Amino acid sequence: MIKVLALTGPVRESVLLDIAQQFAQRGVDLDVMCDFDATTFEIPESLAGVRSLPIAARDGELADTVRLAGKPLPYQRWIKFHADPWFRSKARHANLIVALDQGSVHAAWELAQRLRRPQVVYGIAPALALLDKYRNKPLPIAMSTVAYLPVAGRRVTRGVRRQSLLFAKAAARAATSPTVMRSEVGARAWTAVVAAPGLPTKIRSKVAYRVHMNMLAAGRTERALATTDAALARFGRASVRAALVMREAGQEVYGPTQPSLPRAVDMQLDVADAELAAMNYAKAAVAVDAAQRLLFHRALHLDRMNSPLMDDPDGFLTRWRASRAVAALSAPRGRSGTARSGPRVASDAEPGTSPNGRTARLLLVTHDNPDHLADVRRLFAKPGVDVRFIDLADDERRGALLRPTKLMIQHILAGQSAYGSRVYEWLAPHLEWADTVFIDGCAAPAVMFSMIDPGTTRIVVRLHSFEAYAAWPHLVDFERVDDLVFVSEHVRDAFLTVLPSLAAGGTRLHVVPNAMDLSRFVRPKPSRARFTVGMLGIGSVAKDPRWALEVIRQLRDVDPRYRLVLIGNEINPKLGRGVRDYAEVLSGELAEAEATNAVVLAGEVEDIPAALTEIGVIVNSSAQEGFGATIVEAAASGAVPVVRDWPFFAGREHGAGTLYPHEWVVSSPEEAAARIRDVTSTEQSWRAAGSAAAEVANGRWDWTATRQAYEDLIPTAQSAPNGDGPARTGDEQATTTSGARR
């Protein structure tokens, strides 16, 4: 009789019974190994022998001996299975091993490497098909045939050659592990290997990379760099040297230190400057693009609690600023006219325009974020103003022009290109039509519009916080940008530390809050909201939801009525290793908190005003924010704000403590929990604090308070009736918008 061993994780009793019946119909002897408690399942022994892991294995008591902590779950399942004598016995005598779910594939694969006898498949359908093929005949012994398992996207070939290769790779990993590199003897030995003469270039490069990265993991930065130097000295081609250093730097951005980053950037910018001097603009653009992808990588600035651009901008950007190619990117290219502050004379005036035939033409531009301009659109939807709105991402045919940074750089360096011609054909008609172009975000759209001479059209760019850490502003010709708008003073400060030349340039700088209609958030809150702490936006490491979890833990230690509601999409672990590591820890903490009803994951919510009626306290735990619109919206609803003193800006001239009232801002989870307990101690105190927060929010940031600043920034027919000059002088305008003329 054919013996079958099936491996599975948690599954319903009815499903397992159906599987057992399908195997029984084919007259096989079935045993099932379960990674869950199946002792309550009523499956007849005549159908299958069902074995649950020993309780000790399920509860993780084996972790100390097999070091399961931090290992992937499929690997943990294999170790637990293999520790069970029943499992090992059944596997040795099986003719067919079936992984019933993805989590059991690794265990089946391990058995395929160890046992010559059984066929090994993934999924019940292939298993039944195999049994049907050999109905009334013995299954062939697998020997060195192919096991049909989806490991690394390939079929796994078993046999001596495969096992030898696996052993060799495992030995290499062990021999170059961080443990070995902590030893001076091991480190010296591998440095000598990397420097040995006669080693093929491809092998030397791979070994040098592995040794370098593991030395960094062992904390031996100087030795890691010395090993790479030894390898570089053996490479004849500059391209091979650059490839190794770029590979190392590309991985280091996810770690705590980046020793190869300066050298990688130097190499690329040296190439860029040389190619620019030779007028090889395409090659120069490739090198500049490679350098900027390292320097402005999100893992360095957005997916952690600090940024070298904030800690030491001059040191971090020294080589970038010294590059001739980089200097050419933002060199003024001139414009053919002075921007008007009012509307042009409209020769094609239509009925309904202002009495003298003038109309203000306003173009609003965004890239895949139309919500940021919704209130601005409503503000200028009035007689005498012709508003057009374009989301460049919506253009299926030309939207791809937003992505190729290399082509933008090449066009700017060369002054002309086929790519630039396509951009001109797309955007020039909009520039010709508009009196004012308001671009939300100093990113790709701002770069593309500044590639075109705007003539007398006024260009206004609004910058949010993340763009200060990106390469886009370095590609913008600010001589063609008349007004640069920051959503807060600390964002302006951050931007000027990165591009200090703007302070002495001709672009007018303003600080104007986001345009927000807060009236829709003013709704009554039920008494039960008093103990509900909310957090809006948890989709990035910079939001740091773990900080908020610590706050709720401290609150519930005193009063279990408190709970945390998390609104928004969860963190995408595919963004990088650092993000994945954070997301894994967060996932475990959330599971623990959900089990005690301390946390509710609300996911993405369509009706935010309705959701805020159930939230009594709003927590912002971010490492950085530009303006914090969700804080303001929640405060307008009457939720009491508790805002972390954002680490990126804490201790600087401007930050959370200067943007918001000082009583809203806290420096630690302990201080946050204390504030929440204090304001929610009684319903009266909670409602009083919420009313005070709503009064501040609506008084400072509702568009009834900010609309004048926007109307001063974007003159219309009403504010500039003659259209021949600015509605106000530059200095008056800067004062009105709380900015500065620089």
matplotlib code that plots the C-alpha trace (Angstrom):
import matplotlib.pyplot as plt

x = [0.0, 1.2, 2.1, 1.4, 2.6, 0.8, 2.1, -0.2, -0.7, -4.0, -7.0, -10.7, -11.8, -14.2, -11.4, -9.1, -11.8, -12.5, -8.8, -8.6, -11.6, -10.1, -6.9, -9.0, -10.8, -7.4, -6.6, -3.6, -2.4, -2.6, -0.9, -1.2, 1.3, -0.4, 1.2, -1.8, -4.0, -6.1, -6.8, -10.5, -10.9, -13.2, -11.5, -11.8, -8.5, -9.5, -9.2, -6.0, -3.7, -3.7, -0.8, -0.6, 2.8, 3.6, 2.4, 6.0, 6.9, 3.7, 4.5, 8.0, 9.9, 12.3, 13.4, 16.4, 17.9, 17.3, 17.4, 14.1, 13.8, 13.6, 13.6, 10.9, 7.8, 8.2, 11.7, 10.3, 7.6, 10.3, 12.4, 9.4, 8.2, 11.7, 12.0, 9.0, 10.0, 6.6, 7.2, 10.6, 9.4, 6.5, 8.7, 11.3, 8.6, 6.5, 6.2, 4.7, 5.1, 2.6, 2.9, -0.8, 0.0, 2.7, 4.0, 4.8, 6.8, 10.1, 9.6, 8.7, 11.8, 14.0, 12.7, 13.4, 17.0, 17.4, 15.3, 15.9, 12.6, 9.6, 8.1, 7.5, 4.9, 3.1, -0.7, -3.4, -4.1, -0.6, -0.6, -3.9, -2.8, 0.4, -1.6, -4.0, -1.2, 0.3, -3.1, -2.6, 1.2, 3.9, 5.2, 8.7, 11.5, 12.4, 16.2, 17.6, 14.3, 12.8, 10.7, 7.9, 8.3, 8.2, 11.5, 12.9, 10.7, 12.5, 12.1, 14.6, 16.8, 17.7, 20.7, 24.4, 25.2, 22.5, 23.4, 27.0, 26.2, 23.9, 26.7, 29.3, 27.0, 26.2, 29.9, 30.7, 28.1, 29.3, 32.9, 32.2, 29.6, 29.8, 30.9, 34.0, 34.6, 34.7, 37.8, 41.0, 42.4, 39.2, 39.1, 42.8, 42.4, 39.4, 41.2, 44.1, 41.7, 40.1, 43.6, 45.0, 46.4, 44.8, 41.3, 38.7, 37.2, 33.6, 34.5, 36.7, 33.8, 31.3, 33.6, 34.6, 31.0, 30.1, 33.1, 32.5, 28.9, 29.5, 32.4, 30.0, 27.5, 30.3, 31.0, 34.4, 33.9, 37.6, 38.4, 35.4, 36.7, 40.3, 38.9, 37.2, 40.3, 42.3, 39.7, 39.7, 43.4, 43.1, 40.5, 41.7, 38.5, 37.0, 33.5, 34.2, 35.5, 32.5, 30.0, 31.4, 31.4, 27.9, 26.6, 28.0, 26.7, 23.3, 22.9, 24.4, 21.7, 19.4, 21.8, 23.0, 26.2, 27.1, 30.9, 30.9, 28.5, 31.0, 33.3, 30.4, 29.1, 32.6, 33.1, 29.9, 30.2, 33.8, 32.5, 29.7, 32.0, 34.4, 31.6, 30.1, 33.4, 33.5, 29.9, 28.8, 25.5, 23.8, 26.7, 26.9, 23.2, 23.5, 26.3, 24.5, 21.4, 23.3, 24.7, 21.4, 19.7, 22.2, 22.3, 18.6, 17.5, 14.3, 15.9, 18.3, 15.8, 12.2, 12.3, 14.1, 14.1, 16.7, 18.3, 21.9, 20.5, 19.2, 22.0, 24.9, 23.7, 26.9, 29.0, 26.6, 26.3, 29.9, 30.8, 27.3, 27.7, 31.2, 30.3, 30.2, 27.5, 25.3, 25.9, 24.8, 21.5, 20.2, 22.0, 19.6, 18.5, 16.6, 13.1, 11.8, 9.5, 8.7, 5.8, 2.6, 0.9, -2.5, -4.6, -3.7, -6.1, -8.4, -8.9, -11.2, -13.3, -16.6, -19.9, -19.6, -16.1, -15.3, -16.7, -13.4, -13.1, -10.2, -10.3, -7.8, -6.6, -5.4, -3.9, -3.6, -1.2, -0.6, 0.8, -1.4, -2.5, -5.6, -6.9, -4.1, -5.6, -9.3, -9.8, -7.7, -10.0, -13.1, -11.5, -11.0, -14.2, -15.8, -16.8, -13.9, -11.5, -11.1, -9.6, -8.2, -7.0, -4.7, -3.4, -0.4, -0.6, -4.0, -2.5, -2.1, -0.1, 2.3, 2.3, 5.4, 7.4, 7.3, 9.4, 12.8, 15.0, 18.0, 16.3, 15.4, 19.0, 20.3, 17.9, 19.0, 22.7, 22.4, 19.8, 17.8, 16.6, 13.8, 12.5, 12.4, 10.5, 7.8, 7.6, 7.3, 4.5, 2.6, 3.0, 3.7, 0.0, -0.9, 1.7, 0.6, -3.0, -2.4, -1.7, -0.6, 0.4, 0.2, 2.2, 1.5, 4.8, 8.4, 8.9, 8.8, 6.1, 8.0, 11.1, 9.3, 7.6, 10.9, 12.4, 10.2, 10.5, 7.3, 7.4, 5.1, 3.2, 3.7, 4.9, 4.1, 5.3, 4.1, 6.6, 5.8, 8.3, 9.4, 10.7, 13.4, 15.0, 14.6, 16.7, 13.9, 14.5, 18.1, 16.8, 14.5, 15.5, 14.3, 14.8, 11.7, 9.8, 8.4, 7.0, 7.9, 5.4, 6.2, 3.4, 5.3, 8.4, 10.3, 9.9, 11.2, 14.2, 14.9, 14.7, 17.1, 19.7, 19.7, 19.5, 20.9, 21.4, 17.6, 17.8, 19.8, 17.9, 15.0, 12.3, 9.9, 9.6, 6.3, 5.0, 1.3, -0.6, -2.6, -5.9, -8.5, -12.2, -12.5, -16.3, -17.1, -15.2, -17.4, -19.7, -20.9, -18.9, -20.6, -19.3, -17.8, -15.2, -13.5, -11.4, -10.7, -7.3, -7.0, -4.1, -4.6, -1.9, 0.3, 1.7, 5.3, 8.2, 8.3, 4.8, 6.2, 3.0, 5.1, 5.4, 1.6, 1.4, 3.7, 1.4, -1.7, 0.2, 0.9, -2.7, -4.1, -1.8, -3.8, -7.3, -8.2, -11.0, -8.5, -8.0, -6.2, -7.9, -5.4, -6.8, -5.1, -3.2, -0.5, 3.2, 4.4, 7.3, 8.4, 9.9, 13.2, 14.9, 14.6, 10.9, 10.4, 12.2, 10.1, 6.9, 7.7, 8.2, 5.1, 3.0, 3.9, 3.1, -0.2, -1.2, -0.5, -2.5, -5.4, -5.7, -6.5, -8.8, -6.2, -6.0, -8.5, -7.1, -9.7, -7.8, -8.6, -11.7, -13.7, -15.6, -12.9, -15.2, -17.6, -14.8, -13.5, -16.8, -15.7, -12.2, -11.7, -7.9, -5.7, -2.1, 0.6, 3.7, 5.7, 9.4, 8.7, 5.7, 5.5, 2.2, 0.2, -3.2, -4.7, -3.8, -5.6, -8.6, -9.0, -8.5, -11.2, -13.5, -13.0, -10.4, -7.7, -4.3, -1.2, 1.7, 5.1, 7.9, 9.1, 12.7, 13.7, 13.1, 13.2, 15.6, 15.6, 14.3, 11.0, 9.1, 6.0, 6.3, 6.2, 3.6, 1.1, 0.2, 2.8, 0.4, -0.3, 3.3, 5.0, 8.5, 7.9, 5.3, 5.2, 4.4, 1.8, 0.1, 0.1, -1.5, -4.2, -5.0, -5.2, -7.5, -9.8, -10.0, -13.6, -15.9, -16.1, -12.3, -12.2, -14.9, -13.3, -9.9, -11.5, -13.4, -10.3, -8.4, -11.3, -11.2, -7.5, -7.7, -10.6, -9.2, -5.8, -6.2, -9.7, -9.8, -11.7, -8.4, -6.0, -7.9, -6.5, -3.0, -3.9, -5.7, -2.6, -0.4, -2.6, -4.1, -7.5, -9.6, -11.0, -7.7, -6.0, -8.6, -6.2, -4.0, -1.0, 0.9, 1.0, -2.0, 0.5, 4.2, 6.5, 7.2, 3.6, 2.8, 5.5, 4.2, 0.6, 1.6, 3.8, 6.8, 9.9, 11.2, 14.6]
y = [0.0, 3.5, 5.5, 9.3, 11.9, 15.3, 18.4, 21.4, 24.5, 25.6, 24.2, 23.7, 20.2, 19.9, 20.7, 18.2, 15.5, 16.1, 15.8, 12.5, 11.1, 11.9, 10.0, 7.1, 6.7, 5.9, 3.3, 4.9, 4.9, 8.6, 10.4, 14.1, 16.2, 19.4, 22.6, 23.4, 21.6, 19.1, 16.8, 17.8, 16.8, 13.8, 12.2, 8.4, 6.5, 4.5, 7.6, 9.2, 9.3, 12.9, 14.1, 17.5, 18.9, 18.3, 21.2, 22.2, 22.6, 24.6, 26.9, 27.5, 25.8, 24.4, 28.0, 28.0, 24.8, 25.5, 29.3, 29.9, 33.5, 35.8, 32.9, 32.7, 30.8, 28.0, 27.4, 27.3, 24.8, 22.5, 22.5, 21.7, 18.9, 17.4, 17.4, 14.9, 11.2, 10.3, 12.7, 11.4, 7.8, 8.5, 10.4, 7.6, 5.1, 7.4, 6.9, 10.4, 13.6, 16.4, 20.0, 21.1, 24.8, 27.3, 27.3, 23.6, 23.8, 24.3, 21.3, 19.2, 20.6, 19.7, 16.1, 16.0, 16.8, 14.1, 11.1, 9.2, 7.2, 9.5, 11.6, 15.2, 17.6, 20.8, 20.8, 18.2, 18.4, 17.3, 14.6, 13.1, 13.3, 11.4, 8.7, 8.4, 8.0, 5.1, 3.6, -0.1, 0.3, 1.3, 4.8, 5.0, 5.8, 9.4, 9.0, 12.0, 13.0, 16.4, 17.3, 19.6, 22.3, 26.1, 27.0, 30.4, 30.2, 27.0, 23.3, 21.8, 19.0, 16.5, 14.3, 14.4, 17.4, 19.5, 18.5, 19.3, 22.7, 23.4, 22.3, 24.5, 27.6, 26.9, 26.5, 29.7, 31.6, 30.1, 30.8, 34.5, 35.1, 38.1, 35.7, 34.8, 38.4, 39.4, 37.4, 39.2, 36.0, 35.4, 39.0, 38.9, 35.6, 36.8, 40.1, 38.0, 35.8, 38.9, 40.3, 37.0, 37.1, 35.0, 35.1, 35.5, 39.0, 37.8, 35.6, 38.3, 40.8, 38.4, 37.4, 41.0, 42.1, 39.3, 39.8, 43.6, 43.4, 40.8, 42.8, 45.7, 43.4, 42.5, 46.1, 46.3, 49.2, 50.0, 46.4, 46.2, 49.3, 47.8, 44.6, 46.5, 48.5, 45.2, 44.0, 47.3, 47.3, 44.0, 45.3, 46.7, 48.3, 51.4, 50.1, 46.9, 49.0, 51.3, 48.4, 46.8, 50.1, 50.9, 47.5, 47.9, 51.4, 50.4, 47.8, 50.0, 52.6, 50.1, 49.7, 51.9, 53.1, 53.9, 53.9, 53.2, 56.0, 58.9, 56.8, 55.6, 59.2, 60.5, 57.9, 58.7, 62.4, 62.2, 60.3, 62.9, 65.8, 64.2, 63.2, 66.7, 68.2, 65.9, 66.9, 63.2, 64.3, 60.9, 59.3, 62.3, 62.0, 58.3, 59.0, 61.9, 59.9, 57.0, 59.5, 61.1, 57.7, 57.0, 60.4, 60.9, 57.3, 57.2, 54.6, 57.3, 60.0, 58.8, 55.3, 56.0, 58.4, 60.8, 62.0, 63.0, 65.9, 67.3, 66.2, 67.5, 68.8, 70.6, 67.5, 65.1, 67.2, 68.4, 66.3, 66.9, 70.7, 70.6, 68.8, 70.8, 68.6, 69.1, 72.9, 72.8, 71.2, 74.3, 77.0, 79.7, 79.3, 82.6, 83.6, 85.8, 88.0, 89.2, 87.4, 89.4, 89.5, 90.0, 88.6, 89.3, 91.2, 88.5, 89.0, 86.0, 87.3, 85.5, 86.6, 86.4, 87.8, 91.0, 94.3, 95.3, 92.0, 90.7, 87.2, 85.5, 82.1, 79.8, 76.4, 73.9, 71.1, 67.9, 64.5, 61.7, 63.6, 65.6, 65.8, 68.3, 70.8, 70.2, 73.1, 75.5, 74.6, 75.4, 78.7, 80.0, 78.6, 82.1, 84.6, 86.2, 83.3, 80.5, 77.5, 74.5, 71.5, 68.8, 65.6, 64.7, 61.1, 60.8, 61.2, 57.6, 58.5, 61.1, 60.3, 58.1, 61.3, 62.0, 59.0, 59.0, 61.1, 60.4, 61.9, 65.0, 65.4, 64.8, 67.4, 70.0, 69.4, 69.4, 72.2, 70.2, 66.6, 64.5, 64.0, 67.8, 68.3, 65.9, 67.7, 71.0, 69.7, 68.5, 71.4, 74.5, 75.0, 75.1, 77.7, 79.8, 79.7, 80.5, 83.7, 81.7, 78.0, 76.6, 73.4, 71.3, 69.6, 70.4, 67.1, 65.9, 68.3, 71.3, 70.1, 69.6, 73.0, 74.7, 73.1, 75.4, 79.2, 80.4, 83.9, 86.2, 83.3, 83.3, 80.0, 79.1, 75.9, 74.6, 72.4, 69.7, 68.1, 65.0, 66.9, 68.5, 65.0, 64.3, 65.1, 66.9, 70.5, 70.2, 69.9, 72.9, 76.2, 78.5, 81.6, 80.4, 79.9, 83.2, 82.0, 79.1, 78.2, 76.2, 74.7, 75.5, 77.4, 74.2, 72.9, 76.2, 75.9, 72.3, 73.3, 76.2, 74.0, 71.8, 74.6, 77.7, 79.6, 80.1, 82.6, 85.1, 84.3, 86.0, 83.5, 84.9, 82.6, 82.2, 80.2, 79.5, 76.7, 74.1, 75.4, 73.5, 73.5, 72.4, 73.0, 69.5, 68.1, 69.9, 67.2, 66.1, 63.4, 60.7, 60.3, 56.9, 58.7, 60.0, 56.8, 56.3, 57.4, 57.7, 57.8, 58.8, 57.5, 54.5, 53.6, 54.6, 54.1, 57.9, 57.8, 55.4, 53.7, 51.8, 55.0, 55.3, 51.6, 52.4, 55.3, 53.0, 50.3, 52.9, 54.2, 50.7, 49.8, 52.4, 52.1, 49.3, 51.4, 53.2, 51.8, 52.9, 53.1, 53.1, 54.5, 54.1, 51.5, 49.5, 49.8, 48.2, 45.9, 45.8, 49.3, 48.0, 45.9, 48.6, 49.0, 45.2, 44.9, 47.6, 46.2, 42.7, 44.0, 46.2, 43.3, 41.3, 44.1, 44.8, 41.1, 41.2, 44.4, 43.2, 40.1, 42.2, 44.6, 47.4, 48.2, 48.4, 48.3, 50.3, 50.3, 52.9, 54.9, 56.8, 59.2, 60.7, 63.3, 60.5, 58.4, 61.3, 61.5, 58.3, 59.6, 61.6, 62.1, 62.3, 61.1, 62.0, 59.9, 60.9, 61.4, 64.2, 66.1, 69.0, 70.4, 67.5, 68.0, 65.1, 66.6, 69.8, 68.0, 65.9, 69.0, 70.8, 67.8, 68.4, 65.6, 66.6, 66.7, 64.9, 65.6, 64.1, 66.6, 65.5, 64.1, 65.5, 69.1, 68.8, 71.4, 73.5, 77.0, 75.7, 72.5, 71.0, 73.3, 76.4, 75.2, 74.1, 75.4, 74.2, 72.2, 70.0, 68.8, 66.1, 64.7, 61.0, 58.3, 58.8, 62.5, 61.7, 59.2, 61.7, 64.4, 62.0, 60.8, 64.4, 65.8, 62.7, 62.5, 63.7, 64.2, 67.9, 68.3, 66.3, 68.3, 71.5, 70.5, 69.4, 72.7, 74.7, 72.6, 73.1, 76.8, 77.0, 74.8, 76.6, 80.0, 79.4, 77.0, 77.0, 78.6, 81.5, 82.4, 81.4, 82.3, 85.9, 84.6, 82.5, 85.4, 87.5, 84.8, 84.2, 87.6, 87.4, 89.9, 91.0, 91.6, 93.1, 95.0, 96.6, 93.7, 95.9, 95.2, 93.4, 93.6, 94.4, 95.2, 92.2, 93.2, 93.7, 90.3, 88.5, 89.9, 88.9, 85.3, 85.1, 84.5, 86.5, 88.1, 86.8]
z = [0.0, -0.8, 2.2, 2.1, 4.6, 4.3, 6.0, 6.9, 8.9, 10.4, 8.4, 9.1, 10.2, 7.2, 4.8, 6.3, 6.3, 2.6, 1.8, 3.8, 1.9, -1.5, -0.5, 0.9, -2.4, -3.9, -1.4, 0.2, 3.9, 4.8, 7.8, 8.4, 10.4, 11.7, 12.9, 15.1, 17.7, 15.8, 18.8, 18.7, 15.1, 14.6, 11.6, 11.6, 11.9, 8.9, 6.8, 8.2, 11.2, 12.4, 14.4, 16.1, 17.1, 20.8, 22.9, 23.8, 20.1, 19.4, 22.3, 21.2, 24.0, 21.4, 20.6, 22.9, 21.5, 17.8, 17.9, 16.2, 17.2, 14.2, 11.7, 9.0, 10.0, 7.3, 8.7, 12.3, 11.2, 9.7, 12.8, 15.0, 12.7, 12.5, 16.3, 16.5, 16.4, 14.9, 12.0, 11.3, 11.3, 9.0, 6.6, 6.4, 5.3, 3.1, -0.7, -1.2, 0.8, 0.2, 1.4, 1.6, 2.2, 1.3, 4.9, 4.7, 1.4, 3.2, 5.4, 2.3, 0.5, 3.5, 3.4, -0.4, 0.3, 2.9, 1.6, -1.6, -1.5, -1.5, -4.3, -3.0, -4.3, -3.3, -3.3, -3.2, -7.0, -8.1, -5.4, -6.5, -10.2, -9.3, -7.5, -10.4, -12.8, -10.8, -9.7, -8.8, -9.3, -6.9, -7.0, -8.5, -6.1, -6.5, -6.4, -8.4, -10.1, -9.9, -6.8, -7.8, -5.2, -5.8, -4.1, -5.3, -8.4, -9.7, -9.6, -7.1, -8.4, -5.8, -5.8, -5.1, -7.3, -5.8, -2.2, -2.9, -4.2, -1.2, 1.1, -0.6, -0.4, 3.2, 4.0, 2.2, 4.2, 7.4, 6.6, 5.8, 8.5, 10.9, 13.7, 11.7, 10.8, 14.5, 14.8, 13.7, 12.3, 10.2, 9.0, 8.0, 6.2, 4.1, 3.3, 2.0, -0.1, -1.7, -2.5, -3.8, -7.4, -10.1, -8.7, -11.5, -11.5, -11.1, -8.1, -6.5, -6.8, -5.2, -2.4, -1.7, -1.5, 0.9, 3.2, 3.2, 4.2, 6.9, 8.3, 8.6, 10.4, 12.8, 13.5, 11.7, 9.4, 8.8, 8.0, 5.6, 3.7, 3.7, 2.2, -0.6, -1.2, -1.6, -4.2, -6.1, -6.4, -8.4, -10.8, -14.1, -15.3, -13.7, -14.4, -12.3, -9.4, -9.6, -9.8, -6.6, -4.6, -5.9, -4.9, -1.4, -1.0, -2.3, 0.5, 3.2, 2.9, 4.7, 7.6, 10.4, 8.7, 5.1, 4.9, 1.1, 0.3, 0.0, -2.3, -4.5, -4.9, -5.6, -8.3, -10.0, -9.9, -11.1, -14.1, -14.5, -14.5, -17.0, -19.3, -19.1, -20.1, -23.1, -23.8, -23.5, -21.9, -21.8, -19.9, -17.6, -16.8, -16.0, -13.5, -11.8, -11.6, -9.9, -7.4, -6.5, -6.1, -3.3, -1.7, -1.6, -1.0, 1.0, 3.3, 4.5, 5.1, 5.3, 6.7, 9.9, 12.9, 11.6, 8.4, 7.6, 5.6, 8.8, 11.1, 8.8, 5.5, 4.6, 5.3, 3.6, 0.4, 0.1, -3.0, -4.5, -4.3, -5.6, -8.8, -12.0, -13.4, -10.4, -10.6, -14.2, -13.2, -11.4, -13.3, -14.4, -17.9, -18.1, -19.1, -21.9, -19.7, -16.2, -14.6, -14.2, -10.9, -12.3, -15.2, -18.8, -21.1, -22.4, -26.1, -26.1, -23.2, -22.8, -21.2, -17.4, -17.1, -15.2, -16.7, -18.4, -20.1, -17.9, -16.4, -14.2, -15.6, -12.9, -13.6, -10.7, -11.2, -9.2, -9.6, -8.3, -5.2, -6.1, -2.5, -1.6, -4.0, -3.4, -1.0, -3.2, -6.2, -4.1, -2.9, -6.5, -8.0, -8.2, -10.9, -12.7, -12.3, -14.9, -13.0, -14.8, -12.9, -14.2, -12.6, -14.7, -13.6, -15.3, -18.8, -19.9, -23.0, -21.6, -17.8, -18.3, -19.0, -15.2, -14.4, -16.3, -14.1, -16.3, -19.3, -17.3, -16.2, -19.7, -21.2, -18.6, -19.2, -22.9, -23.2, -25.7, -26.3, -27.8, -24.3, -23.7, -26.9, -25.8, -22.4, -24.3, -26.5, -23.4, -21.1, -23.2, -24.2, -20.5, -19.8, -22.7, -21.5, -17.8, -15.9, -12.9, -12.6, -9.1, -8.8, -5.7, -4.8, -5.7, -7.5, -11.2, -12.4, -11.0, -12.8, -16.1, -16.0, -15.2, -18.3, -20.4, -20.6, -18.8, -20.4, -18.4, -16.7, -13.0, -11.5, -7.9, -6.3, -3.0, -1.2, 1.3, 3.8, 2.0, -1.1, 1.1, 1.2, -2.5, -5.6, -7.4, -6.0, -7.3, -10.8, -10.7, -12.3, -9.6, -11.8, -13.5, -10.2, -8.9, -5.6, -3.4, -0.8, 2.4, 4.5, 7.7, 9.0, 9.9, 6.3, 5.0, 7.4, 6.3, 2.6, 3.1, 4.8, 1.7, -0.8, 1.0, -2.3, -2.5, 0.4, -1.8, -5.1, -6.7, -5.8, -3.2, -0.2, 1.7, 4.6, 4.0, 5.7, 3.7, 2.5, 4.6, 5.0, 8.6, 9.0, 7.8, 10.8, 13.4, 14.6, 18.1, 19.9, 22.1, 25.7, 24.8, 22.6, 25.7, 26.1, 22.4, 21.3, 17.5, 15.1, 11.4, 9.0, 9.9, 6.5, 7.0, 9.4, 9.9, 11.3, 14.0, 15.2, 17.8, 19.8, 19.9, 21.0, 23.9, 24.9, 24.9, 26.9, 29.6, 29.6, 30.0, 32.8, 34.8, 33.1, 30.6, 29.2, 26.9, 23.4, 20.3, 16.8, 13.9, 10.7, 7.3, 5.3, 7.0, 6.2, 2.9, 3.8, 0.2, 0.4, 1.8, 4.5, 7.2, 6.5, 6.5, 9.9, 11.4, 10.0, 11.4, 14.9, 14.6, 13.4, 16.5, 18.8, 17.1, 17.3, 21.0, 21.5, 19.4, 21.5, 24.5, 22.7, 23.2, 19.5, 16.6, 13.0, 11.1, 7.8, 5.1, 5.9, 3.3, 5.7, 8.0, 9.6, 10.6, 12.0, 14.0, 15.9, 17.8, 18.6, 21.8, 21.7, 18.6, 18.9, 16.4, 16.9, 13.8, 13.6, 11.2, 9.7, 7.3, 8.5, 10.0, 8.3, 10.1, 13.5, 12.5, 11.2, 14.3, 16.5, 14.6, 15.4, 19.1, 19.6, 22.1, 20.3, 21.7, 19.4, 19.7, 19.5, 16.1, 16.4, 13.1, 14.3, 18.1, 19.6, 16.4, 16.0, 14.5, 14.9, 16.4, 19.4, 17.2, 14.8, 17.5, 21.0, 23.4, 25.5, 22.5, 22.3, 24.4, 24.3, 25.4, 25.6, 29.4, 28.9, 26.3, 28.6, 31.5, 29.3, 28.1, 31.6, 32.8, 30.0, 30.2, 33.9, 33.7, 30.9, 31.6, 31.4, 28.2, 26.5, 27.6, 26.2, 23.0, 22.6, 23.2, 20.5, 18.0, 18.6, 17.9, 14.8, 13.2, 14.2, 12.7, 9.8, 8.5, 5.0, 6.4, 8.2, 5.4, 2.2, 2.2, 2.1, -0.9, -2.7, -2.1, -3.5, -6.5, -7.6, -9.4, -11.3, -7.9, -6.2, -9.3, -11.2, -13.6, -14.2, -14.9, -11.7, -8.4, -6.1, -3.4, -3.3, -2.8, 0.8, 1.6, 0.0, 1.9, 5.2, 4.4, 3.7, 6.9, 4.7, 3.7, 0.6, 0.0]

ax = plt.figure().add_subplot(projection="3d")
ax.plot(x, y, z, "-o")
ax.set_aspect("equal")
plt.show()
